[in-house]
């Protein structure tokens, strides 16, 4: 039986987060899966806040290059924009 460090949960090893040691064996941590998921969500949000501008800028650059180098993609974008403007006007 393990006890979670962050909440009052107590249970078997399979209800806790785990890592694999050097030999590839599964080792349980002292954090339950619910707390582990909450921590991972917090880490993901912090990463997006810190690096979001750089990720969005790279995505814009890739889309710009594809728009100007791939004629099929450009035509599809133009068709979609015409559909949007048609729906908005009616």
Residue pairs with C-beta under 8 A, 6 or more apart in sequence:
1 10
1 11
1 12
2 10
2 11
2 12
2 13
2 16
2 28
2 30
3 9
3 10
3 30
4 10
4 16
4 30
4 31
4 32
4 35
5 30
5 31
5 35
6 31
6 32
6 35
7 32
7 34
7 35
9 15
9 32
9 34
9 35
11 32
13 28
14 28
15 32
15 33
16 28
16 29
16 30
16 31
16 32
16 33
16 36
17 28
17 29
17 31
17 32
17 33
17 36
18 26
18 27
18 28
18 29
19 26
19 27
19 29
20 26
20 27
21 27
29 36
31 39
48 55
66 73
67 73
67 74
67 77
68 74
